[in-house]
Amino acid sequence: MADVRVKLEWEKQGLVFHGGAVGGLELRIDGNTKVAISPVQAMLVSLVACTAADVVDILEKMRVPLAGLVVRADGDRAKEPPRRYTAIRLIYEAEGLAVESEDKLQRAIQLSHEKYCSVMHSLASDIEITTQVVLS
């Protein structure tokens, strides 16, 4: 049985889909980026959300006060299909962090990248992806 299940349904217009966690919250995705973010943008948002959540959680466990956190990502894509990301730059903007806690923020980011961020690790090229076709 799968650990995570998602379902996406085509809205029968353009390249717009809606869905999400089976039985859970939904979002919209638009392959043309006209009414929603694209799948490639959604992947970058997922990466940013994953590492941001890790950093906040790790800092809380370290008992490091933090007033706010903004994480931005800039991604470079290949010019030719499959237009995959060739580089991603993550920018962490911490608000209300004491200067003496900057090393703890750096450590939290490092732990997220090296150990905890499942989205980041899912971008690895060794992931086995299989397909199945069902006609209905």
C-alpha positions in Angstrom: 0.0 0.0 0.0 1.3 3.5 -0.9 2.4 5.9 1.8 0.9 8.9 -0.1 -1.9 9.0 -2.6 -2.9 11.9 -4.7 -5.4 12.2 -7.6 -5.6 14.9 -10.3 -8.6 15.3 -12.6 -8.6 17.2 -15.9 -11.1 20.0 -15.9 -11.7 19.4 -19.7 -10.5 22.8 -20.6 -6.9 23.6 -21.7 -4.4 22.0 -19.4 -6.2 22.7 -16.2 -6.5 20.0 -13.5 -7.7 19.9 -9.9 -7.0 17.5 -7.2 -4.7 16.7 -4.3 -4.5 14.2 -1.5 -7.2 11.6 -1.9 -10.0 12.6 0.5 -8.2 15.8 1.4 -7.6 19.4 0.3 -7.4 20.2 -3.4 -5.5 22.6 -5.5 -5.5 23.6 -9.2 -2.6 23.2 -11.6 -2.5 24.7 -15.1 0.1 23.5 -17.7 -0.3 26.8 -19.5 -0.1 29.0 -16.3 -3.3 30.9 -17.2 -5.5 30.2 -14.2 -3.1 28.4 -11.8 0.5 27.7 -11.2 2.2 25.2 -13.6 3.3 21.7 -12.5 7.0 22.9 -12.7 6.2 25.9 -10.5 4.2 23.6 -8.1 7.3 21.4 -7.8 9.4 24.4 -6.8 6.7 25.5 -4.3 6.7 22.0 -2.8 10.5 22.1 -2.4 10.3 25.5 -0.7 7.4 24.5 1.6 9.2 21.3 2.6 12.5 22.9 3.5 10.8 25.9 5.2 8.7 23.6 7.4 11.9 21.7 8.3 13.7 24.9 9.2 10.9 26.2 11.4 10.5 22.9 13.1 14.2 22.4 13.7 14.6 25.9 15.1 11.6 25.4 17.4 13.3 22.2 18.7 16.5 24.2 19.2 14.4 26.8 21.1 15.5 29.5 18.7 12.9 32.3 18.6 11.9 33.3 15.0 9.4 36.1 14.1 9.1 35.1 10.5 10.6 33.1 7.6 10.3 33.6 3.9 11.9 31.2 1.5 12.2 32.0 -2.1 13.5 29.8 -5.0 14.9 30.8 -8.3 15.1 27.9 -10.8 16.9 27.6 -14.1 15.5 25.2 -16.7 17.0 23.5 -19.7 16.2 25.2 -23.0 15.1 21.9 -24.7 12.6 19.3 -23.6 12.2 17.9 -21.0 13.0 21.4 -19.7 14.0 20.0 -16.3 15.5 22.2 -13.6 19.3 22.5 -14.0 19.8 24.7 -11.0 17.8 25.8 -8.0 18.8 28.6 -5.7 17.1 28.8 -2.3 17.0 32.1 -0.4 16.1 32.1 3.3 15.0 35.4 4.8 14.7 35.1 8.6 12.9 37.7 10.6 13.5 38.4 14.3 16.5 36.0 14.5 19.2 37.1 17.0 22.6 37.5 15.4 24.1 34.9 17.8 21.6 32.4 16.4 22.6 32.7 12.8 24.8 29.6 13.1 21.7 27.6 14.3 19.7 28.8 11.3 22.6 27.7 9.0 22.6 24.3 10.8 18.8 24.0 10.5 19.0 24.6 6.7 21.9 22.1 6.4 19.9 19.5 8.3 16.9 20.1 6.0 18.9 19.8 2.9 21.0 16.8 3.9 18.6 14.8 6.0 15.0 15.8 6.3 13.5 17.5 3.2 11.8 14.6 1.4 11.0 16.8 -1.6 14.6 17.7 -2.1 15.6 14.1 -1.8 12.8 13.1 -4.2 14.5 15.2 -6.9 17.3 12.6 -7.0 17.7 10.8 -10.3 17.7 7.3 -8.8 13.9 7.3 -8.1 12.1 4.4 -9.7 9.0 5.6 -11.6 6.6 3.1 -13.1 3.4 3.6 -15.0 0.1 1.8 -15.4 -2.7 2.5 -17.8 -6.3 2.0 -16.9 -9.1 2.5 -19.4 -12.6 3.3 -18.2 
